[in-house]
Amino acid sequence: MTSFPACPSCQSDYTYADQDLLICPACGHEWRADPSPATDDSRDIRDSAGTLLQDGDTVTVIKDLKVKGSSLVVKIGTKVKNIRLVDGDHDIDCKIDGFGAMKLKSEFVRKV
């Protein structure tokens, strides 16, 4: 049987693991089993060709993309200027002419 550390909130010994979290059933506190190393706020986001992207870059869309909740389509070859990189599944925030603010996945763009 694996021994888990006591809860940092209430010091209960009844903690258990759920995927990568430790959970205390006594107080409901959840925390990471192994604290992630401190990041220096650097992101390694790459386009479909493997080129490193940065804030302010210009990219083109490499595939027709349906706009969720709309009948509009962002066509292949659409140029997107001044992108902003964010954390999450859709890692590019941008404004596209004719569509407005959008979030894109980096796998569907190529740096110009």
Biopython code that builds the backbone (N, CA, C, O; Angstrom):
import numpy as np
from Bio.PDB.StructureBuilder import StructureBuilder

atoms = [
    (1, "MET", "N", (0.840, -1.181, 0.000)),
    (1, "MET", "CA", (0.000, 0.000, 0.000)),
    (1, "MET", "C", (0.884, 1.244, 0.000)),
    (1, "MET", "O", (1.859, 1.323, 0.747)),
    (2, "THR", "N", (0.535, 2.211, -0.843)),
    (2, "THR", "CA", (1.318, 3.430, -0.967)),
    (2, "THR", "C", (0.905, 4.414, 0.124)),
    (2, "THR", "O", (-0.277, 4.577, 0.423)),
    (3, "SER", "N", (1.896, 5.056, 0.702)),
    (3, "SER", "CA", (1.631, 6.050, 1.739)),
    (3, "SER", "C", (1.617, 7.437, 1.112)),
    (3, "SER", "O", (2.542, 7.818, 0.394)),
    (4, "PHE", "N", (0.551, 8.189, 1.394)),
    (4, "PHE", "CA", (0.427, 9.539, 0.872)),
    (4, "PHE", "C", (0.680, 10.540, 1.998)),
    (4, "PHE", "O", (0.438, 10.232, 3.165)),
    (5, "PRO", "N", (1.162, 11.731, 1.658)),
    (5, "PRO", "CA", (1.421, 12.740, 2.697)),
    (5, "PRO", "C", (0.114, 13.229, 3.321)),
    (5, "PRO", "O", (-0.955, 13.120, 2.721)),
    (6, "ALA", "N", (0.218, 13.755, 4.505)),
    (6, "ALA", "CA", (-0.941, 14.309, 5.201)),
    (6, "ALA", "C", (-1.440, 15.558, 4.470)),
    (6, "ALA", "O", (-0.682, 16.230, 3.771)),
    (7, "CYS", "N", (-2.708, 15.846, 4.643)),
    (7, "CYS", "CA", (-3.321, 17.012, 4.011)),
    (7, "CYS", "C", (-2.660, 18.292, 4.544)),
    (7, "CYS", "O", (-2.563, 18.463, 5.760)),
    (8, "PRO", "N", (-2.206, 19.191, 3.666)),
    (8, "PRO", "CA", (-1.585, 20.434, 4.138)),
    (8, "PRO", "C", (-2.601, 21.390, 4.767)),
    (8, "PRO", "O", (-2.213, 22.321, 5.473)),
    (9, "SER", "N", (-3.880, 21.175, 4.522)),
    (9, "SER", "CA", (-4.895, 22.065, 5.053)),
    (9, "SER", "C", (-5.359, 21.668, 6.454)),
    (9, "SER", "O", (-5.415, 22.507, 7.354)),
    (10, "CYS", "N", (-5.697, 20.366, 6.639)),
    (10, "CYS", "CA", (-6.245, 19.935, 7.934)),
    (10, "CYS", "C", (-5.393, 18.873, 8.636)),
    (10, "CYS", "O", (-5.733, 18.436, 9.735)),
    (11, "GLN", "N", (-4.291, 18.459, 8.008)),
    (11, "GLN", "CA", (-3.352, 17.465, 8.545)),
    (11, "GLN", "C", (-3.962, 16.067, 8.691)),
    (11, "GLN", "O", (-3.459, 15.261, 9.473)),
    (12, "SER", "N", (-5.024, 15.770, 7.963)),
    (12, "SER", "CA", (-5.647, 14.448, 7.981)),
    (12, "SER", "C", (-4.740, 13.436, 7.283)),
    (12, "SER", "O", (-4.064, 13.770, 6.310)),
    (13, "ASP", "N", (-4.729, 12.210, 7.779)),
    (13, "ASP", "CA", (-3.910, 11.148, 7.192)),
    (13, "ASP", "C", (-4.660, 10.339, 6.144)),
    (13, "ASP", "O", (-4.088, 9.404, 5.584)),
    (14, "TYR", "N", (-5.904, 10.659, 5.861)),
    (14, "TYR", "CA", (-6.742, 9.863, 4.970)),
    (14, "TYR", "C", (-6.730, 10.364, 3.525)),
    (14, "TYR", "O", (-7.751, 10.272, 2.844)),
    (15, "THR", "N", (-5.632, 10.879, 3.053)),
    (15, "THR", "CA", (-5.547, 11.385, 1.680)),
    (15, "THR", "C", (-5.479, 10.224, 0.699)),
    (15, "THR", "O", (-5.038, 9.127, 1.041)),
    (16, "TYR", "N", (-5.920, 10.483, -0.515)),
    (16, "TYR", "CA", (-5.846, 9.488, -1.584)),
    (16, "TYR", "C", (-5.531, 10.184, -2.897)),
    (16, "TYR", "O", (-5.683, 11.399, -3.026)),
    (17, "ALA", "N", (-5.084, 9.387, -3.882)),
    (17, "ALA", "CA", (-4.681, 9.927, -5.180)),
    (17, "ALA", "C", (-5.798, 9.750, -6.191)),
    (17, "ALA", "O", (-6.484, 8.728, -6.202)),
    (18, "ASP", "N", (-5.975, 10.749, -7.035)),
    (18, "ASP", "CA", (-6.896, 10.684, -8.169)),
    (18, "ASP", "C", (-6.170, 11.297, -9.352)),
    (18, "ASP", "O", (-6.078, 12.519, -9.468)),
    (19, "GLN", "N", (-5.651, 10.442, -10.235)),
    (19, "GLN", "CA", (-4.797, 10.805, -11.355)),
    (19, "GLN", "C", (-3.576, 11.544, -10.828)),
    (19, "GLN", "O", (-2.771, 10.932, -10.126)),
    (20, "ASP", "N", (-3.397, 12.827, -11.128)),
    (20, "ASP", "CA", (-2.196, 13.537, -10.675)),
    (20, "ASP", "C", (-2.472, 14.443, -9.479)),
    (20, "ASP", "O", (-1.631, 15.272, -9.132)),
    (21, "LEU", "N", (-3.643, 14.299, -8.838)),
    (21, "LEU", "CA", (-3.988, 15.098, -7.670)),
    (21, "LEU", "C", (-4.059, 14.232, -6.423)),
    (21, "LEU", "O", (-4.370, 13.043, -6.495)),
    (22, "LEU", "N", (-3.769, 14.834, -5.287)),
    (22, "LEU", "CA", (-4.018, 14.213, -3.993)),
    (22, "LEU", "C", (-5.241, 14.898, -3.411)),
    (22, "LEU", "O", (-5.382, 16.116, -3.519)),
    (23, "ILE", "N", (-6.127, 14.124, -2.795)),
    (23, "ILE", "CA", (-7.390, 14.657, -2.300)),
    (23, "ILE", "C", (-7.574, 14.251, -0.852)),
    (23, "ILE", "O", (-7.274, 13.119, -0.475)),
    (24, "CYS", "N", (-8.068, 15.174, -0.040)),
    (24, "CYS", "CA", (-8.376, 14.920, 1.361)),
    (24, "CYS", "C", (-9.892, 14.786, 1.499)),
    (24, "CYS", "O", (-10.613, 15.750, 1.243)),
    (25, "PRO", "N", (-10.399, 13.598, 1.902)),
    (25, "PRO", "CA", (-11.843, 13.433, 2.041)),
    (25, "PRO", "C", (-12.407, 14.167, 3.254)),
    (25, "PRO", "O", (-13.609, 14.432, 3.305)),
    (26, "ALA", "N", (-11.570, 14.497, 4.226)),
    (26, "ALA", "CA", (-12.044, 15.164, 5.434)),
    (26, "ALA", "C", (-12.434, 16.619, 5.169)),
    (26, "ALA", "O", (-13.485, 17.075, 5.621)),
    (27, "CYS", "N", (-11.587, 17.346, 4.438)),
    (27, "CYS", "CA", (-11.868, 18.769, 4.202)),
    (27, "CYS", "C", (-12.114, 19.103, 2.732)),
    (27, "CYS", "O", (-12.547, 20.211, 2.417)),
    (28, "GLY", "N", (-11.841, 18.153, 1.824)),
    (28, "GLY", "CA", (-12.070, 18.383, 0.401)),
    (28, "GLY", "C", (-10.943, 19.103, -0.307)),
    (28, "GLY", "O", (-11.086, 19.463, -1.475)),
    (29, "HIS", "N", (-9.824, 19.324, 0.367)),
    (29, "HIS", "CA", (-8.684, 20.035, -0.229)),
    (29, "HIS", "C", (-8.037, 19.147, -1.298)),
    (29, "HIS", "O", (-7.879, 17.943, -1.095)),
    (30, "GLU", "N", (-7.667, 19.741, -2.433)),
    (30, "GLU", "CA", (-6.980, 19.038, -3.517)),
    (30, "GLU", "C", (-5.672, 19.751, -3.827)),
    (30, "GLU", "O", (-5.618, 20.981, -3.820)),
    (31, "TRP", "N", (-4.619, 18.988, -4.098)),
    (31, "TRP", "CA", (-3.323, 19.566, -4.445)),
    (31, "TRP", "C", (-2.561, 18.590, -5.316)),
    (31, "TRP", "O", (-2.873, 17.399, -5.357)),
    (32, "ARG", "N", (-1.564, 19.101, -6.010)),
    (32, "ARG", "CA", (-0.744, 18.278, -6.901)),
    (32, "ARG", "C", (0.206, 17.419, -6.091)),
    (32, "ARG", "O", (0.789, 17.867, -5.104)),
    (33, "ALA", "N", (0.354, 16.166, -6.530)),
    (33, "ALA", "CA", (1.228, 15.230, -5.839)),
    (33, "ALA", "C", (2.686, 15.678, -5.942)),
    (33, "ALA", "O", (3.415, 15.652, -4.950)),
    (34, "ASP", "N", (3.106, 16.081, -7.118)),
    (34, "ASP", "CA", (4.465, 16.583, -7.309)),
    (34, "ASP", "C", (4.364, 18.004, -7.839)),
    (34, "ASP", "O", (3.926, 18.212, -8.970)),
    (35, "PRO", "N", (4.759, 18.972, -7.046)),
    (35, "PRO", "CA", (4.635, 20.359, -7.480)),
    (35, "PRO", "C", (5.389, 20.596, -8.782)),
    (35, "PRO", "O", (6.535, 20.172, -8.931)),
    (36, "SER", "N", (4.749, 21.266, -9.711)),
    (36, "SER", "CA", (5.382, 21.537, -10.994)),
    (36, "SER", "C", (6.524, 22.534, -10.810)),
    (36, "SER", "O", (6.436, 23.440, -9.982)),
    (37, "PRO", "N", (7.579, 22.364, -11.575)),
    (37, "PRO", "CA", (8.704, 23.292, -11.449)),
    (37, "PRO", "C", (8.290, 24.697, -11.854)),
    (37, "PRO", "O", (7.399, 24.883, -12.684)),
    (38, "ALA", "N", (8.932, 25.659, -11.272)),
    (38, "ALA", "CA", (8.633, 27.063, -11.580)),
    (38, "ALA", "C", (8.940, 27.327, -13.042)),
    (38, "ALA", "O", (10.006, 26.970, -13.543)),
    (39, "THR", "N", (8.001, 27.951, -13.712)),
    (39, "THR", "CA", (8.212, 28.267, -15.117)),
    (39, "THR", "C", (8.656, 29.711, -15.244)),
    (39, "THR", "O", (8.312, 30.553, -14.414)),
    (40, "ASP", "N", (9.409, 29.987, -16.267)),
    (40, "ASP", "CA", (9.873, 31.345, -16.499)),
    (40, "ASP", "C", (8.968, 32.043, -17.513)),
    (40, "ASP", "O", (9.391, 32.960, -18.215)),
    (41, "ASP", "N", (7.708, 31.588, -17.576)),
    (41, "ASP", "CA", (6.686, 32.166, -18.441)),
    (41, "ASP", "C", (7.051, 32.061, -19.915)),
    (41, "ASP", "O", (6.597, 32.866, -20.728)),
    (42, "SER", "N", (7.865, 31.075, -20.261)),
    (42, "SER", "CA", (8.192, 30.863, -21.666)),
    (42, "SER", "C", (7.338, 29.717, -22.190)),
    (42, "SER", "O", (7.238, 28.659, -21.570)),
    (43, "ARG", "N", (6.731, 29.951, -23.338)),
    (43, "ARG", "CA", (5.888, 28.943, -23.955)),
    (43, "ARG", "C", (6.565, 28.468, -25.220)),
    (43, "ARG", "O", (7.207, 29.244, -25.928)),
    (44, "ASP", "N", (6.418, 27.210, -25.493)),
    (44, "ASP", "CA", (7.004, 26.634, -26.686)),
    (44, "ASP", "C", (5.870, 26.233, -27.612)),
    (44, "ASP", "O", (5.560, 25.049, -27.747)),
    (45, "ILE", "N", (5.250, 27.221, -28.253)),
    (45, "ILE", "CA", (4.131, 26.971, -29.148)),
    (45, "ILE", "C", (4.649, 27.049, -30.572)),
    (45, "ILE", "O", (5.264, 28.037, -30.975)),
    (46, "ARG", "N", (4.386, 25.983, -31.331)),
    (46, "ARG", "CA", (4.886, 25.888, -32.698)),
    (46, "ARG", "C", (3.729, 25.764, -33.681)),
    (46, "ARG", "O", (2.658, 25.263, -33.339)),
    (47, "ASP", "N", (3.960, 26.232, -34.917)),
    (47, "ASP", "CA", (2.931, 26.129, -35.952)),
    (47, "ASP", "C", (2.954, 24.735, -36.573)),
    (47, "ASP", "O", (3.664, 23.849, -36.097)),
    (48, "SER", "N", (2.182, 24.545, -37.629)),
    (48, "SER", "CA", (2.071, 23.228, -38.259)),
    (48, "SER", "C", (3.385, 22.762, -38.875)),
    (48, "SER", "O", (3.592, 21.559, -39.037)),
    (49, "ALA", "N", (4.264, 23.673, -39.217)),
    (49, "ALA", "CA", (5.548, 23.312, -39.810)),
    (49, "ALA", "C", (6.657, 23.181, -38.765)),
    (49, "ALA", "O", (7.793, 22.854, -39.109)),
    (50, "GLY", "N", (6.340, 23.433, -37.501)),
    (50, "GLY", "CA", (7.327, 23.313, -36.440)),
    (50, "GLY", "C", (8.078, 24.594, -36.133)),
    (50, "GLY", "O", (9.018, 24.577, -35.338)),
    (51, "THR", "N", (7.689, 25.707, -36.744)),
    (51, "THR", "CA", (8.332, 26.988, -36.491)),
    (51, "THR", "C", (7.812, 27.568, -35.177)),
    (51, "THR", "O", (6.610, 27.547, -34.912)),
    (52, "LEU", "N", (8.718, 28.079, -34.367)),
    (52, "LEU", "CA", (8.351, 28.664, -33.086)),
    (52, "LEU", "C", (7.564, 29.953, -33.304)),
    (52, "LEU", "O", (7.987, 30.822, -34.066)),
    (53, "LEU", "N", (6.411, 30.074, -32.628)),
    (53, "LEU", "CA", (5.577, 31.274, -32.742)),
    (53, "LEU", "C", (5.829, 32.200, -31.571)),
    (53, "LEU", "O", (6.181, 31.754, -30.479)),
    (54, "GLN", "N", (5.645, 33.502, -31.803)),
    (54, "GLN", "CA", (5.805, 34.523, -30.767)),
    (54, "GLN", "C", (4.638, 35.498, -30.861)),
    (54, "GLN", "O", (3.970, 35.584, -31.891)),
    (55, "ASP", "N", (4.399, 36.230, -29.777)),
    (55, "ASP", "CA", (3.369, 37.266, -29.786)),
    (55, "ASP", "C", (3.690, 38.283, -30.882)),
    (55, "ASP", "O", (4.841, 38.686, -31.047)),
    (56, "GLY", "N", (2.667, 38.689, -31.624)),
    (56, "GLY", "CA", (2.843, 39.694, -32.669)),
    (56, "GLY", "C", (3.144, 39.130, -34.041)),
    (56, "GLY", "O", (3.209, 39.893, -35.005)),
    (57, "ASP", "N", (3.329, 37.827, -34.170)),
    (57, "ASP", "CA", (3.609, 37.213, -35.468)),
    (57, "ASP", "C", (2.393, 37.288, -36.383)),
    (57, "ASP", "O", (1.266, 37.498, -35.934)),
    (58, "THR", "N", (2.651, 37.111, -37.683)),
    (58, "THR", "CA", (1.598, 36.986, -38.683)),
    (58, "THR", "C", (1.594, 35.556, -39.170)),
    (58, "THR", "O", (2.643, 34.997, -39.491)),
    (59, "VAL", "N", (0.406, 34.960, -39.227)),
    (59, "VAL", "CA", (0.276, 33.575, -39.651)),
    (59, "VAL", "C", (-0.816, 33.463, -40.708)),
    (59, "VAL", "O", (-1.642, 34.365, -40.847)),
    (60, "THR", "N", (-0.823, 32.355, -41.457)),
    (60, "THR", "CA", (-1.900, 32.060, -42.394)),
    (60, "THR", "C", (-2.560, 30.754, -41.983)),
    (60, "THR", "O", (-1.917, 29.857, -41.438)),
    (61, "VAL", "N", (-3.848, 30.667, -42.253)),
    (61, "VAL", "CA", (-4.618, 29.463, -41.942)),
    (61, "VAL", "C", (-4.347, 28.435, -43.029)),
    (61, "VAL", "O", (-4.386, 28.775, -44.211)),
    (62, "ILE", "N", (-4.071, 27.180, -42.658)),
    (62, "ILE", "CA", (-3.712, 26.155, -43.639)),
    (62, "ILE", "C", (-4.858, 25.203, -43.954)),
    (62, "ILE", "O", (-4.684, 24.260, -44.726)),
    (63, "LYS", "N", (-6.027, 25.441, -43.364)),
    (63, "LYS", "CA", (-7.158, 24.549, -43.557)),
    (63, "LYS", "C", (-8.441, 25.360, -43.359)),
    (63, "LYS", "O", (-8.477, 26.255, -42.514)),
    (64, "ASP", "N", (-9.495, 25.058, -44.128)),
    (64, "ASP", "CA", (-10.780, 25.711, -43.894)),
    (64, "ASP", "C", (-11.265, 25.352, -42.498)),
    (64, "ASP", "O", (-11.329, 24.175, -42.142)),
    (65, "LEU", "N", (-11.610, 26.374, -41.700)),
    (65, "LEU", "CA", (-12.034, 26.156, -40.320)),
    (65, "LEU", "C", (-13.458, 26.655, -40.135)),
    (65, "LEU", "O", (-13.748, 27.823, -40.390)),
    (66, "LYS", "N", (-14.349, 25.771, -39.691)),
    (66, "LYS", "CA", (-15.720, 26.163, -39.392)),
    (66, "LYS", "C", (-15.718, 26.964, -38.096)),
    (66, "LYS", "O", (-15.018, 26.618, -37.144)),
    (67, "VAL", "N", (-16.502, 28.033, -38.065)),
    (67, "VAL", "CA", (-16.622, 28.848, -36.871)),
    (67, "VAL", "C", (-17.750, 28.251, -36.035)),
    (67, "VAL", "O", (-18.892, 28.174, -36.488)),
    (68, "LYS", "N", (-17.430, 27.836, -34.831)),
    (68, "LYS", "CA", (-18.408, 27.175, -33.974)),
    (68, "LYS", "C", (-19.567, 28.120, -33.663)),
    (68, "LYS", "O", (-19.351, 29.278, -33.304)),
    (69, "GLY", "N", (-20.799, 27.622, -33.801)),
    (69, "GLY", "CA", (-21.977, 28.421, -33.515)),
    (69, "GLY", "C", (-22.380, 29.347, -34.647)),
    (69, "GLY", "O", (-23.222, 30.225, -34.460)),
    (70, "SER", "N", (-21.790, 29.162, -35.816)),
    (70, "SER", "CA", (-22.064, 30.033, -36.948)),
    (70, "SER", "C", (-21.951, 29.215, -38.229)),
    (70, "SER", "O", (-21.397, 28.115, -38.230)),
    (71, "SER", "N", (-22.480, 29.761, -39.310)),
    (71, "SER", "CA", (-22.343, 29.086, -40.596)),
    (71, "SER", "C", (-21.134, 29.608, -41.370)),
    (71, "SER", "O", (-20.920, 29.220, -42.519)),
    (72, "LEU", "N", (-20.345, 30.482, -40.753)),
    (72, "LEU", "CA", (-19.172, 31.068, -41.401)),
    (72, "LEU", "C", (-18.001, 30.089, -41.413)),
    (72, "LEU", "O", (-17.912, 29.198, -40.569)),
    (73, "VAL", "N", (-17.113, 30.268, -42.376)),
    (73, "VAL", "CA", (-15.916, 29.442, -42.495)),
    (73, "VAL", "C", (-14.711, 30.350, -42.711)),
    (73, "VAL", "O", (-14.738, 31.225, -43.577)),
    (74, "VAL", "N", (-13.653, 30.145, -41.926)),
    (74, "VAL", "CA", (-12.385, 30.842, -42.148)),
    (74, "VAL", "C", (-11.665, 30.053, -43.232)),
    (74, "VAL", "O", (-11.295, 28.898, -43.021)),
    (75, "LYS", "N", (-11.467, 30.671, -44.388)),
    (75, "LYS", "CA", (-10.927, 29.983, -45.556)),
    (75, "LYS", "C", (-9.418, 29.773, -45.458)),
    (75, "LYS", "O", (-8.707, 30.514, -44.779)),
    (76, "ILE", "N", (-8.958, 28.749, -46.153)),
    (76, "ILE", "CA", (-7.535, 28.463, -46.237)),
    (76, "ILE", "C", (-6.829, 29.673, -46.852)),
    (76, "ILE", "O", (-7.337, 30.271, -47.801)),
    (77, "GLY", "N", (-5.672, 30.033, -46.322)),
    (77, "GLY", "CA", (-4.905, 31.160, -46.829)),
    (77, "GLY", "C", (-5.236, 32.484, -46.166)),
    (77, "GLY", "O", (-4.616, 33.498, -46.487)),
    (78, "THR", "N", (-6.205, 32.505, -45.241)),
    (78, "THR", "CA", (-6.550, 33.742, -44.545)),
    (78, "THR", "C", (-5.371, 34.189, -43.694)),
    (78, "THR", "O", (-4.840, 33.408, -42.905)),
    (79, "LYS", "N", (-4.960, 35.447, -43.851)),
    (79, "LYS", "CA", (-3.838, 35.987, -43.094)),
    (79, "LYS", "C", (-4.332, 36.537, -41.768)),
    (79, "LYS", "O", (-5.321, 37.268, -41.716)),
    (80, "VAL", "N", (-3.640, 36.183, -40.702)),
    (80, "VAL", "CA", (-3.984, 36.647, -39.361)),
    (80, "VAL", "C", (-2.773, 37.394, -38.830)),
    (80, "VAL", "O", (-1.696, 36.820, -38.669)),
    (81, "LYS", "N", (-2.961, 38.692, -38.557)),
    (81, "LYS", "CA", (-1.852, 39.524, -38.102)),
    (81, "LYS", "C", (-1.906, 39.716, -36.593)),
    (81, "LYS", "O", (-2.973, 39.646, -35.982)),
    (82, "ASN", "N", (-0.755, 39.956, -36.008)),
    (82, "ASN", "CA", (-0.628, 40.330, -34.606)),
    (82, "ASN", "C", (-1.290, 39.327, -33.659)),
    (82, "ASN", "O", (-2.192, 39.683, -32.900)),
    (83, "ILE", "N", (-0.835, 38.073, -33.709)),
    (83, "ILE", "CA", (-1.406, 37.052, -32.844)),
    (83, "ILE", "C", (-0.905, 37.222, -31.410)),
    (83, "ILE", "O", (0.116, 37.863, -31.159)),
    (84, "ARG", "N", (-1.645, 36.634, -30.486)),
    (84, "ARG", "CA", (-1.240, 36.647, -29.076)),
    (84, "ARG", "C", (-1.317, 35.207, -28.586)),
    (84, "ARG", "O", (-2.349, 34.555, -28.742)),
    (85, "LEU", "N", (-0.236, 34.705, -27.995)),
    (85, "LEU", "CA", (-0.184, 33.334, -27.514)),
    (85, "LEU", "C", (-0.759, 33.254, -26.107)),
    (85, "LEU", "O", (-0.454, 34.084, -25.250)),
    (86, "VAL", "N", (-1.597, 32.243, -25.880)),
    (86, "VAL", "CA", (-2.226, 32.027, -24.584)),
    (86, "VAL", "C", (-2.116, 30.544, -24.232)),
    (86, "VAL", "O", (-1.828, 29.712, -25.092)),
    (87, "ASP", "N", (-2.349, 30.227, -22.964)),
    (87, "ASP", "CA", (-2.353, 28.834, -22.532)),
    (87, "ASP", "C", (-3.715, 28.224, -22.834)),
    (87, "ASP", "O", (-4.731, 28.919, -22.864)),
    (88, "GLY", "N", (-3.719, 26.928, -23.055)),
    (88, "GLY", "CA", (-4.973, 26.226, -23.285)),
    (88, "GLY", "C", (-4.949, 25.456, -24.585)),
    (88, "GLY", "O", (-3.947, 25.430, -25.299)),
    (89, "ASP", "N", (-6.085, 24.822, -24.879)),
    (89, "ASP", "CA", (-6.208, 24.008, -26.085)),
    (89, "ASP", "C", (-6.111, 24.868, -27.337)),
    (89, "ASP", "O", (-5.370, 24.533, -28.262)),
    (90, "HIS", "N", (-6.843, 25.962, -27.377)),
    (90, "HIS", "CA", (-6.742, 26.934, -28.462)),
    (90, "HIS", "C", (-5.728, 27.971, -27.992)),
    (90, "HIS", "O", (-6.049, 28.838, -27.179)),
    (91, "ASP", "N", (-4.506, 27.879, -28.504)),
    (91, "ASP", "CA", (-3.401, 28.640, -27.933)),
    (91, "ASP", "C", (-3.068, 29.941, -28.650)),
    (91, "ASP", "O", (-2.038, 30.551, -28.362)),
    (92, "ILE", "N", (-3.917, 30.380, -29.579)),
    (92, "ILE", "CA", (-3.700, 31.655, -30.271)),
    (92, "ILE", "C", (-4.959, 32.510, -30.152)),
    (92, "ILE", "O", (-6.043, 32.074, -30.539)),
    (93, "ASP", "N", (-4.823, 33.713, -29.625)),
    (93, "ASP", "CA", (-5.891, 34.723, -29.626)),
    (93, "ASP", "C", (-5.597, 35.691, -30.755)),
    (93, "ASP", "O", (-4.453, 36.109, -30.929)),
    (94, "CYS", "N", (-6.618, 36.054, -31.529)),
    (94, "CYS", "CA", (-6.387, 36.964, -32.648)),
    (94, "CYS", "C", (-7.696, 37.619, -33.066)),
    (94, "CYS", "O", (-8.771, 37.269, -32.579)),
    (95, "LYS", "N", (-7.580, 38.570, -33.973)),
    (95, "LYS", "CA", (-8.739, 39.166, -34.613)),
    (95, "LYS", "C", (-8.607, 38.901, -36.102)),
    (95, "LYS", "O", (-7.563, 39.160, -36.701)),
    (96, "ILE", "N", (-9.676, 38.382, -36.693)),
    (96, "ILE", "CA", (-9.679, 38.091, -38.121)),
    (96, "ILE", "C", (-10.682, 39.034, -38.777)),
    (96, "ILE", "O", (-11.829, 39.130, -38.340)),
    (97, "ASP", "N", (-10.246, 39.730, -39.829)),
    (97, "ASP", "CA", (-11.121, 40.659, -40.536)),
    (97, "ASP", "C", (-12.362, 39.919, -41.035)),
    (97, "ASP", "O", (-12.256, 38.876, -41.679)),
    (98, "GLY", "N", (-13.526, 40.465, -40.735)),
    (98, "GLY", "CA", (-14.781, 39.863, -41.157)),
    (98, "GLY", "C", (-15.350, 38.872, -40.165)),
    (98, "GLY", "O", (-16.504, 38.464, -40.295)),
    (99, "PHE", "N", (-14.551, 38.467, -39.158)),
    (99, "PHE", "CA", (-15.007, 37.497, -38.168)),
    (99, "PHE", "C", (-14.943, 38.046, -36.752)),
    (99, "PHE", "O", (-15.779, 37.700, -35.918)),
    (100, "GLY", "N", (-13.970, 38.889, -36.468)),
    (100, "GLY", "CA", (-13.794, 39.428, -35.125)),
    (100, "GLY", "C", (-12.804, 38.613, -34.315)),
    (100, "GLY", "O", (-11.923, 37.953, -34.867)),
    (101, "ALA", "N", (-12.959, 38.665, -33.005)),
    (101, "ALA", "CA", (-12.036, 37.969, -32.105)),
    (101, "ALA", "C", (-12.226, 36.462, -32.229)),
    (101, "ALA", "O", (-13.352, 35.966, -32.260)),
    (102, "MET", "N", (-11.111, 35.745, -32.301)),
    (102, "MET", "CA", (-11.153, 34.287, -32.467)),
    (102, "MET", "C", (-10.041, 33.661, -31.643)),
    (102, "MET", "O", (-9.067, 34.319, -31.276)),
    (103, "LYS", "N", (-10.207, 32.386, -31.364)),
    (103, "LYS", "CA", (-9.149, 31.570, -30.785)),
    (103, "LYS", "C", (-8.855, 30.464, -31.785)),
    (103, "LYS", "O", (-9.770, 29.818, -32.295)),
    (104, "LEU", "N", (-7.574, 30.249, -32.064)),
    (104, "LEU", "CA", (-7.158, 29.237, -33.033)),
    (104, "LEU", "C", (-6.200, 28.254, -32.388)),
    (104, "LEU", "O", (-5.538, 28.570, -31.400)),
    (105, "LYS", "N", (-6.134, 27.070, -32.951)),
    (105, "LYS", "CA", (-5.121, 26.100, -32.545)),
    (105, "LYS", "C", (-3.900, 26.309, -33.435)),
    (105, "LYS", "O", (-4.030, 26.548, -34.635)),
    (106, "SER", "N", (-2.729, 26.218, -32.844)),
    (106, "SER", "CA", (-1.498, 26.461, -33.592)),
    (106, "SER", "C", (-1.265, 25.405, -34.673)),
    (106, "SER", "O", (-0.510, 25.654, -35.612)),
    (107, "GLU", "N", (-1.884, 24.253, -34.566)),
    (107, "GLU", "CA", (-1.675, 23.202, -35.561)),
    (107, "GLU", "C", (-2.347, 23.516, -36.892)),
    (107, "GLU", "O", (-2.083, 22.833, -37.882)),
    (108, "PHE", "N", (-3.216, 24.539, -36.945)),
    (108, "PHE", "CA", (-3.910, 24.897, -38.163)),
    (108, "PHE", "C", (-3.399, 26.192, -38.787)),
    (108, "PHE", "O", (-4.061, 26.755, -39.659)),
    (109, "VAL", "N", (-2.238, 26.672, -38.360)),
    (109, "VAL", "CA", (-1.657, 27.891, -38.926)),
    (109, "VAL", "C", (-0.193, 27.657, -39.294)),
    (109, "VAL", "O", (0.456, 26.728, -38.814)),
    (110, "ARG", "N", (0.301, 28.542, -40.170)),
    (110, "ARG", "CA", (1.716, 28.515, -40.561)),
    (110, "ARG", "C", (2.231, 29.943, -40.510)),
    (110, "ARG", "O", (1.570, 30.866, -40.986)),
    (111, "LYS", "N", (3.408, 30.123, -39.935)),
    (111, "LYS", "CA", (4.016, 31.447, -39.826)),
    (111, "LYS", "C", (4.398, 31.963, -41.204)),
    (111, "LYS", "O", (4.909, 31.216, -42.039)),
    (112, "VAL", "N", (4.145, 33.259, -41.438)),
    (112, "VAL", "CA", (4.455, 33.893, -42.731)),
    (112, "VAL", "C", (5.899, 34.335, -42.733)),
    (112, "VAL", "O", (6.372, 34.893, -43.723)),
]
sb = StructureBuilder()
sb.init_structure("model")
sb.init_model(0)
sb.init_chain("A")
sb.init_seg("    ")
for serial, (resi, resn, name, xyz) in enumerate(atoms, 1):
    if name == "N":
        sb.init_residue(resn, " ", resi, " ")
    sb.init_atom(name, np.array(xyz, "f"), 0.0, 1.0, " ", f" {name:<3s}", serial, name[0])
structure = sb.get_structure()
